[in-house]
Amino acid sequence: MVFYAMNRYATSSKKRVSPESVSSPHEAMGQSEPFLNLQEQLSRVAPIDRPVLLLGERGTGKELAASRIHFLSKRWKGPLVALNCSALAQSLIESELFGYEKGAFTGAEQRRPGRFEAAHEGTLFLDEIGNMPLEVQEKTLRLVEYGTFERVGSSKSIEADVRLVAATNVDLVKRTTEGHFKADLLDRLSFEVVFLPPLRERMEDIPLLANHFASRMAFEMDRSETPIFAPETLKLLENYPWPGNIRELKNVVERAVYRTDDTVIREIVFDPFEKFRMNGNPQHAPTPPVDQKITVTDDILKMPLQEAVWALKVRMLKSALISARHNQRKAADLLGLTYHQFRGLYRTLKSDIQKGPGQK
């Protein structure tokens, strides 16, 4: 079963792509278990008129998730307004969110409504909310709790009926303990916390997404047919760890379509800067290979048995993931485990596996 979050998508690699068959860019698709579980969770929380916090790495589709929540909610006829808190200087976020009165500051020549007013009776999506200044967090908390706020330069309260969907790729709990994020606001935002799985955890979706992006690029370039991926090329896509997730996959696929004149894609460039680094630029030296040899070191031998077994499992899973380029099915094969056995063990050890060198 293939799930399409918005429009249906169908195309043939041997036929001219039509505008009707090209999916909207504001769309999510997949057939993997993690993706389908995500869509089910979004569908479940969408009708409940409460804040939602989306957590995920860059490029995992947080804005698409926010859009799905909005259009499946009772507010779907209202506006969906977005603001990326990391795209503005911190001094501008308050006026952008709450608006300002004429004369509130130098350059404020007339009154301007903010994003909260624009999202009245709809949804406001705040991306990278971890970058929001503390004083703006305070005003946002008041709006979430009481539905009122003041424009910059005014003491008059304004009512706004807004559902808040926030997103971040940072640890907000940690930022709260460090004093950079208000605990009260985090409590109010986290009625439901939705984790968006990275692409390396939904490898089954890669062929579907790759063909989708290739078809759209072929149409954009006015190609008579969409090029298909050679089996060995598709295997490279499936084995790559995708640190930039779906956004990176889209870029890699579009680059491949653009660079080939053939009907079969045989060459993939994951890193367009690779030649620059290989030319000896000292600031971009190649990363030395990781030593994947596992040894039972003295530190493990000195541990209590259960702690030593835990540490050895962490090292072996880390090594297998590196060898398999973060393809979890291949890592499971390397360890002699089934995929479900590997997934269960990975979930148990995940926090330790993801720690960098020297972290405890």
VMD Tcl script that draws the C-alpha trace (Angstrom):
set ca {
  {0.00 0.00 0.00}
  {1.26 3.43 -0.93}
  {0.04 6.43 1.05}
  {-0.30 9.87 -0.54}
  {-0.88 12.61 1.98}
  {-2.55 14.94 -0.48}
  {-2.92 14.39 -4.21}
  {-2.77 11.06 -5.98}
  {0.34 10.49 -8.05}
  {0.78 8.16 -11.00}
  {3.14 8.20 -13.91}
  {4.88 5.88 -16.33}
  {8.54 6.14 -17.19}
  {7.71 5.47 -20.84}
  {5.07 8.16 -21.26}
  {5.16 11.91 -21.49}
  {4.47 13.31 -18.04}
  {1.35 15.44 -17.88}
  {0.74 18.31 -15.47}
  {-2.17 16.39 -13.96}
  {0.05 13.44 -13.05}
  {2.69 15.53 -11.34}
  {2.16 15.76 -7.61}
  {1.95 19.03 -5.84}
  {5.24 19.94 -4.15}
  {3.18 20.28 -0.96}
  {2.75 16.55 -0.59}
  {4.08 13.58 1.33}
  {4.17 9.99 0.15}
  {5.42 6.66 1.34}
  {4.64 3.02 2.04}
  {7.03 2.16 4.87}
  {5.78 1.34 8.36}
  {7.41 4.41 9.99}
  {5.83 6.72 7.39}
  {2.37 5.16 7.70}
  {2.57 5.33 11.50}
  {3.43 9.03 11.22}
  {0.44 9.74 8.97}
  {-1.85 7.87 11.36}
  {-0.57 9.90 14.30}
  {-1.04 13.17 12.40}
  {-4.57 12.17 11.39}
  {-5.43 11.27 14.98}
  {-4.26 14.55 16.52}
  {-5.45 16.86 13.72}
  {-9.13 17.17 14.84}
  {-8.12 17.88 18.46}
  {-7.81 21.65 18.80}
  {-4.62 21.66 20.85}
  {-0.96 22.61 20.18}
  {1.28 20.00 18.57}
  {5.08 19.80 18.68}
  {6.86 18.23 15.69}
  {10.36 16.85 16.25}
  {12.64 15.78 13.43}
  {15.91 16.26 11.64}
  {16.32 18.81 8.87}
  {14.63 17.79 5.65}
  {12.17 15.32 7.19}
  {9.06 17.26 6.13}
  {7.96 19.11 9.25}
  {6.14 21.78 7.23}
  {4.26 19.08 5.30}
  {3.24 17.50 8.60}
  {1.97 20.85 9.88}
  {0.01 21.32 6.67}
  {-1.59 17.89 7.07}
  {-2.60 18.69 10.65}
  {-4.21 21.95 9.51}
  {-6.16 20.56 6.56}
  {-7.48 17.59 8.55}
  {-8.57 19.86 11.41}
  {-11.79 21.79 11.97}
  {-9.83 24.91 11.01}
  {-9.15 23.77 7.44}
  {-11.16 26.65 5.96}
  {-9.07 29.15 7.92}
  {-5.56 30.39 7.07}
  {-2.39 28.36 7.51}
  {0.39 30.83 8.35}
  {4.04 29.87 8.80}
  {7.10 31.54 10.31}
  {10.63 30.14 10.50}
  {12.06 31.52 13.74}
  {15.63 30.92 12.56}
  {15.13 32.93 9.36}
  {14.82 36.26 11.21}
  {17.07 38.21 13.53}
  {15.88 37.67 17.11}
  {15.09 41.37 17.42}
  {12.56 41.05 14.57}
  {10.69 37.93 15.65}
  {8.44 39.73 18.16}
  {7.24 42.37 15.68}
  {6.81 39.72 12.98}
  {4.67 37.53 15.23}
  {2.64 40.15 17.10}
  {2.73 43.09 14.70}
  {3.45 46.68 15.71}
  {1.88 50.11 16.00}
  {2.91 53.18 14.05}
  {5.92 54.79 15.74}
  {6.71 51.71 17.86}
  {10.32 51.89 16.65}
  {12.40 53.61 14.02}
  {10.99 52.76 10.60}
  {7.52 51.81 11.88}
  {5.69 54.30 9.69}
  {2.32 52.57 9.91}
  {0.51 49.89 11.87}
  {1.25 46.34 10.77}
  {-0.58 43.18 11.89}
  {1.55 40.17 12.82}
  {1.39 36.47 12.02}
  {-0.89 35.68 14.96}
  {-3.52 38.08 13.63}
  {-3.09 36.71 10.12}
  {-3.70 33.18 11.44}
  {-6.94 34.09 13.28}
  {-9.35 31.10 13.18}
  {-6.62 29.06 11.50}
  {-3.24 27.53 12.28}
  {0.13 29.15 12.91}
  {3.16 26.97 12.17}
  {6.30 28.06 14.03}
  {9.33 26.27 12.62}
  {12.62 26.14 14.57}
  {10.83 27.39 17.68}
  {13.93 26.61 19.73}
  {15.44 29.83 18.34}
  {12.66 32.01 19.77}
  {13.92 34.63 22.31}
  {12.75 34.22 25.91}
  {10.76 37.47 25.94}
  {8.87 36.37 22.84}
  {8.28 32.97 24.44}
  {6.61 34.76 27.34}
  {4.19 36.60 25.05}
  {3.53 33.41 23.06}
  {2.73 31.54 26.28}
  {0.21 34.20 27.25}
  {-1.48 33.94 23.85}
  {-1.66 30.15 24.06}
  {-3.14 30.33 27.56}
  {-5.49 33.31 27.26}
  {-5.88 33.95 23.53}
  {-4.76 37.58 23.83}
  {-1.65 39.61 23.01}
  {-0.50 43.19 22.39}
  {1.19 44.57 19.32}
  {4.67 46.01 19.81}
  {4.25 49.60 20.96}
  {0.69 49.10 22.26}
  {-0.94 48.15 25.57}
  {-4.28 47.24 23.99}
  {-5.12 43.54 24.15}
  {-6.11 41.82 20.92}
  {-7.88 38.47 20.78}
  {-6.63 35.77 18.42}
  {-8.13 32.32 17.95}
  {-5.11 30.39 16.71}
  {-3.99 26.78 16.86}
  {-0.23 26.50 17.30}
  {1.88 23.85 15.61}
  {5.58 24.14 16.43}
  {8.61 22.29 15.10}
  {12.26 21.92 16.00}
  {15.30 19.74 15.41}
  {16.90 20.58 18.77}
  {16.37 19.07 22.22}
  {13.89 21.48 23.82}
  {13.98 19.61 27.13}
  {17.73 20.22 27.32}
  {17.29 23.86 26.31}
  {14.72 24.20 29.09}
  {17.12 22.84 31.73}
  {19.78 25.22 30.40}
  {17.42 28.18 30.78}
  {17.05 28.90 27.06}
  {13.43 27.77 26.72}
  {10.49 28.33 29.06}
  {9.28 25.14 30.74}
  {5.69 26.46 30.88}
  {5.64 27.05 27.12}
  {7.10 23.61 26.44}
  {4.36 22.08 28.60}
  {1.67 23.89 26.62}
  {3.17 23.04 23.22}
  {3.56 19.36 23.97}
  {-0.08 18.26 24.19}
  {1.10 15.85 21.52}
  {4.70 15.34 20.44}
  {5.14 13.83 16.98}
  {8.50 12.43 15.87}
  {9.19 12.53 12.12}
  {11.38 9.56 11.17}
  {14.54 10.28 9.19}
  {14.77 8.85 5.68}
  {17.33 6.24 6.77}
  {14.56 4.66 8.88}
  {12.15 4.46 5.93}
  {14.35 3.04 3.18}
  {11.36 1.33 1.55}
  {10.14 4.77 0.48}
  {13.30 5.73 -1.43}
  {12.37 4.16 -4.84}
  {8.91 5.75 -4.68}
  {10.26 9.18 -3.76}
  {13.16 9.00 -6.22}
  {10.86 8.17 -9.15}
  {8.48 10.92 -8.06}
  {11.22 13.57 -8.00}
  {12.67 12.29 -11.29}
  {9.25 12.55 -12.96}
  {8.72 16.11 -11.77}
  {12.19 17.13 -12.91}
  {11.68 15.52 -16.33}
  {8.44 17.44 -16.75}
  {10.10 20.68 -15.69}
  {12.82 20.09 -18.31}
  {10.18 19.23 -20.95}
  {11.56 15.72 -21.45}
  {9.58 13.37 -23.66}
  {9.86 10.62 -21.04}
  {11.07 10.20 -17.50}
  {14.45 8.44 -17.16}
  {14.47 5.35 -14.96}
  {17.13 4.33 -12.45}
  {19.47 1.47 -13.28}
  {19.26 -1.26 -10.60}
  {22.79 -0.55 -9.38}
  {22.00 3.17 -9.17}
  {18.84 2.54 -7.18}
  {20.87 0.34 -4.85}
  {23.24 3.26 -4.21}
  {20.29 5.44 -3.28}
  {18.96 2.81 -0.89}
  {22.34 2.34 0.82}
  {23.11 6.03 1.36}
  {22.49 7.36 4.94}
  {20.79 10.63 3.78}
  {21.86 13.08 6.49}
  {19.79 15.75 4.72}
  {16.78 13.40 4.44}
  {14.09 13.96 1.80}
  {15.35 17.42 0.87}
  {18.76 15.92 0.06}
  {17.22 13.02 -1.88}
  {15.23 15.46 -3.99}
  {18.37 17.45 -4.79}
  {20.41 14.34 -5.69}
  {17.69 12.93 -7.95}
  {17.02 16.22 -9.74}
  {20.77 16.64 -10.32}
  {20.93 13.14 -11.80}
  {18.03 13.79 -14.19}
  {19.49 17.12 -15.24}
  {22.91 15.61 -15.97}
  {21.78 12.62 -18.03}
  {20.65 12.62 -21.66}
  {19.87 8.92 -21.52}
  {16.62 7.19 -20.58}
  {18.44 5.31 -17.80}
  {20.15 7.04 -14.87}
  {23.47 5.33 -14.19}
  {25.40 8.07 -12.41}
  {24.58 9.65 -9.07}
  {26.47 12.52 -7.43}
  {25.81 12.63 -3.70}
  {28.39 15.30 -2.92}
  {28.81 18.06 -5.54}
  {31.79 19.40 -3.54}
  {33.73 16.13 -3.62}
  {36.13 17.16 -6.41}
  {36.85 20.42 -4.62}
  {37.85 18.54 -1.47}
  {39.90 15.99 -3.42}
  {41.90 18.82 -4.97}
  {43.56 19.27 -1.59}
  {41.73 22.26 -0.16}
  {43.00 22.23 3.45}
  {39.71 23.49 4.87}
  {37.78 20.60 3.35}
  {40.05 17.62 3.81}
  {38.43 14.18 3.36}
  {37.21 12.58 6.55}
  {39.50 9.69 7.55}
  {37.87 6.26 7.39}
  {36.34 4.94 10.59}
  {38.02 1.93 12.18}
  {35.21 -0.60 12.26}
  {37.15 -3.32 14.10}
  {35.44 -4.29 17.33}
  {37.69 -5.27 20.25}
  {36.86 -6.19 23.81}
  {38.92 -3.51 25.54}
  {40.06 -3.37 29.15}
  {37.38 -0.84 30.02}
  {34.69 -3.36 29.08}
  {36.42 -6.21 30.93}
  {36.45 -4.12 34.11}
  {32.69 -3.44 33.96}
  {30.01 -5.47 35.73}
  {28.70 -8.18 33.39}
  {25.38 -6.55 32.46}
  {27.03 -3.17 31.83}
  {29.75 -4.81 29.72}
  {27.18 -6.67 27.59}
  {25.29 -3.40 27.06}
  {28.48 -1.55 26.00}
  {29.46 -4.34 23.59}
  {26.00 -4.33 22.00}
  {26.24 -0.56 21.49}
  {29.67 -0.88 19.83}
  {28.55 -3.73 17.57}
  {25.40 -1.92 16.43}
  {27.37 1.27 15.78}
  {29.92 -0.66 13.72}
  {27.23 -2.50 11.74}
  {25.39 0.75 10.97}
  {28.61 2.37 9.74}
  {29.46 -0.64 7.57}
  {25.92 -0.66 6.14}
  {25.92 3.13 5.66}
  {23.00 3.33 8.10}
  {20.82 0.92 6.12}
  {19.22 -0.89 9.05}
  {18.22 -3.97 7.06}
  {21.81 -4.48 5.92}
  {23.08 -3.81 9.44}
  {20.71 -6.50 10.72}
  {22.11 -8.95 8.15}
  {25.67 -8.15 9.22}
  {24.76 -8.96 12.83}
  {22.84 -12.13 11.94}
  {19.56 -10.63 13.16}
  {16.14 -10.27 11.57}
  {15.10 -6.71 10.78}
  {12.54 -6.71 13.62}
  {15.12 -8.05 16.09}
  {17.50 -5.30 15.02}
  {14.81 -2.60 15.30}
  {13.91 -3.73 18.83}
  {17.55 -3.74 19.91}
  {18.19 -0.38 18.20}
  {15.27 1.26 20.00}
  {16.62 0.00 23.33}
  {20.16 1.24 22.68}
  {19.37 4.27 20.52}
  {20.31 6.99 23.01}
  {23.76 5.46 23.56}
  {24.31 4.66 19.87}
  {23.70 8.28 18.90}
  {26.14 9.70 21.45}
  {29.33 11.11 19.99}
  {32.84 10.24 21.11}
  {33.46 11.20 24.72}
  {29.77 11.57 25.59}
  {28.36 9.59 28.47}
}
mol new
graphics top color blue
foreach p $ca { graphics top sphere $p radius 0.5 }
foreach p [lrange $ca 0 end-1] q [lrange $ca 1 end] { graphics top cylinder $p $q radius 0.2 }
display resetview
